[in-house]
């Protein structure tokens, strides 16, 4: 599987709602880097796996609609629209993730999205 295919598979895995499936695609030393004010970064697959169930349950029907994927070797960038229901309100937030792939798994994910847009759509602002 190419790095671009791996990233698409990773983003598609969120729609399953299965934290184990999502985490199976990252390295043991995975760095989940968030740039948005509402995001929370973490290191390590085990820590990521601990956090995923809460994230997945907070976003009913979560899915990433991938708009574009750009790959250069083991570096991949994907633009997306995140779709989910939060507080009984549909949300659609555009963003971008940069990925570093190592040995067929995702070693780093840096996520860029607008937390104010999320808060407004979810009725939190």
C-alpha positions in Angstrom: 0.0 0.0 0.0 1.4 3.4 -0.9 1.6 6.2 1.7 -1.3 8.0 0.0 -3.4 4.8 0.1 -2.6 4.4 3.8 -3.7 7.9 4.6 -7.0 7.4 2.7 -7.5 4.1 4.6 -6.8 5.8 7.9 -9.2 8.6 7.3 -11.9 6.2 6.1 -11.4 4.1 9.3 -12.9 6.9 11.5 -16.3 6.2 9.9 -16.2 2.7 11.3 -16.3 4.1 14.9 -13.8 1.4 15.8 -10.9 2.9 17.8 -8.8 -0.2 17.4 -9.1 -0.1 13.6 -8.0 3.5 13.5 -5.1 2.9 15.9 -3.9 -0.1 14.0 -2.7 2.2 11.3 -0.2 4.2 13.4 3.3 3.4 14.8 4.0 2.7 18.5 5.6 6.1 18.8 2.8 7.9 16.8 2.6 11.7 17.4 -0.9 13.1 17.0 -0.3 16.8 16.7 -3.2 19.3 16.8 -2.8 23.0 16.0 -6.3 24.1 16.8 -7.2 25.6 20.2 -9.7 22.8 20.9 -7.3 20.1 19.8 -5.3 18.0 22.2 -2.0 16.4 21.0 -0.6 13.1 22.3 2.3 10.7 21.8 2.2 7.0 21.4 -0.3 4.5 20.0 -1.4 3.4 23.5 -2.3 7.0 24.6 -4.0 7.6 21.2 -6.0 4.4 21.6 -7.1 5.6 25.1 -8.4 8.9 23.7 -10.0 7.7 20.5 -13.2 6.2 22.0 -14.1 9.5 23.7 -13.4 11.4 20.4 -15.4 9.0 18.4 -18.4 9.0 20.7 -18.5 12.8 20.8 -19.0 13.0 17.1 -21.9 10.9 16.0 -21.6 9.7 12.4 -18.1 11.0 12.1 -16.6 10.7 8.6 -13.8 12.5 6.8 -14.7 13.5 3.2 -11.3 13.6 1.5 -11.0 16.4 -1.0 -7.4 16.0 -2.2 -4.3 14.0 -1.3 -0.8 15.1 -2.2 2.1 12.7 -1.6 5.8 13.0 -1.9 7.6 9.8 -0.8 6.5 9.1 2.8 5.1 12.6 3.3 1.4 13.0 2.6 -1.0 16.0 2.9 -4.8 15.5 2.8 -7.5 18.2 2.7 -10.8 17.1 4.1 -14.2 18.1 5.3 -15.1 16.5 8.6 -18.8 15.6 8.9 -20.5 14.6 12.1 -23.4 15.4 14.4 -22.5 17.2 17.7 -25.1 18.4 20.1 -27.8 17.2 17.7 -26.4 19.6 15.1 -24.8 18.6 11.8 -21.3 20.0 11.4 -19.0 20.2 8.4 -15.6 21.6 9.1 -12.9 21.9 6.5 -9.3 21.1 7.4 -6.0 19.7 6.3 -3.7 17.0 7.8 0.0 16.4 7.1 1.3 12.9 7.6 4.6 11.2 7.9 4.6 7.5 7.1 7.3 5.1 8.3 7.5 1.3 7.6 3.9 1.2 6.3 2.3 3.0 9.2 1.5 6.6 10.1 4.2 8.0 12.4 2.9 11.6 12.7 -0.3 13.4 11.9 -0.5 17.2 12.2 -4.1 18.4 11.9 -5.1 22.0 10.9 -8.8 23.0 11.4 -10.7 26.0 12.6 -12.0 25.4 16.1 -14.2 28.5 16.0 -16.1 27.2 13.0 -16.6 23.9 14.9 -17.8 25.7 18.0 -20.3 27.8 16.0 -21.7 24.9 14.1 -22.0 22.7 17.3 -23.8 25.5 19.1 -20.9 26.1 21.6 -20.1 29.7 20.6 
